């Protein structure tokens, strides 16, 4: 598998790297557009064509070292995949790495969230997504991609941003005070919603980003693109605000379904990953 950023030695070496990228090319429970298993490789390939100097933070975060681990290939069922991701994430956290998981469909986040919750007290999971993902079970599995935030909510509080699609059965699991709907964000006269969201996030935060949280005008290559959604710069303003005021312990980027004829979403995902690392380590 391609290494993130196309980095030269020693910046891509496991021993010295501060950051570990964990690819999980799993697409076992997605229900419409297939291809998320190709997402990690597409993101990594795009990252090799990315400039490594970040203008906004005046930094080169890759100098901390970014190691790309071997992919998690367990795919027999979602339960075994989740267990494998949790085990691998735990191992990387025990090495002192800052772990970034790249999917794959959204169910890959469950194992990563479990590992981080075990390592960090006072955790909140911040979800950027078009969908609530609060089903208790879907198509016979509690670890389906539609159940990710139901599983996260069993571990710690959650905050949901960019939501614009849900099943009525999920309302019972939803806390409306912790949801920031896409239509309200887009129509908001200012960024005050960002401070309201930040106030709901505890000292430690894990961020899970489903790329369909973004407007399909800028990120069309996802399994279930929903009309509307977050734009690039407002989303970055919010994410930077969160990372500057809370302790980001890890994050994931999922649901990239690459289109060979349009690499814009691949590059957006690769750049988004680098921006979040730049915000985390800018000081």
C-alpha positions, 0 to 999 in steps of 0.5 A: 500500500502507498505511504501517506504523503510520499515521505522520504526517510526518516519521516516515514519510519515507524520508530521515530514517527509521532503519527501512525496512519491505519488503513482499513479497506473494509466495505462489508456493510455499505448499502448503496454505493460500493467502493469504500474498500478502495478509499484508503489507497486512493487517499494515500495515492492522492497524498503523494501529490500534496504539498507538505508545507501548510500555509495557514499554520506556517508548518510542515507537520510531516517532520514529526514523522508520519508512518503508514501501517499495514492495512487491517484486512480482516473482512469475514464479518463486521464484528471481527473487523471491529475487533481487529481495528481495536487491537491494532489501534491499541497497539499503536496507542501503546507505542505512543503514536497519534493514530489516524484511521482511514476507511473504508466504510464508517463501521471501521470507526467503531474499533478505533473509537473503542480503543481511544475511549479505553485510553482517554478518560473524559472523551467526547466523540465529534461526528462530521456526517450527513447521517445520524448513524444511530441505529441499534442494529442494521441488516443483522449487525450492531456494527453496521455502518449505520450503527457507528454512533449508537456504539460510540454513545455507549462509551461516551457523549457524542456531538453530531455536526452536518446531519441532514438524513436519518430514519425516524427509528433513530429519534429515540437514540438522538439528543437534539441538544447535541445535534447541529443540523446542516440546514441550520448551519448553512443558514446561520448568520455567523459562526456562533453555532461553533461555540455552542458545539464546542461547549458540549465537547469535553476535555478530550475529543475524538473526531470521526469524519464521514466525507458525506458530511461535506457538500457533494459539490466538493466531495462527490465520491462517497457511498451515499452523497446527500444534498447540502452539507459542509463547505471546505473553509467553514468546516476547517474553521470549526475543526481548528477551533475544536482542536485549539480548545480541546485535546484531540486524541485521534481521528478517522476519515471514512467513506471515500468511494473513489471515482477514477474519473474525478480525483477531487474527493481523494485529494480533499480527504488527503488534504483534510487529514494533513490539515487536522494534523497541522492544527493538532501539532502546530505549536 
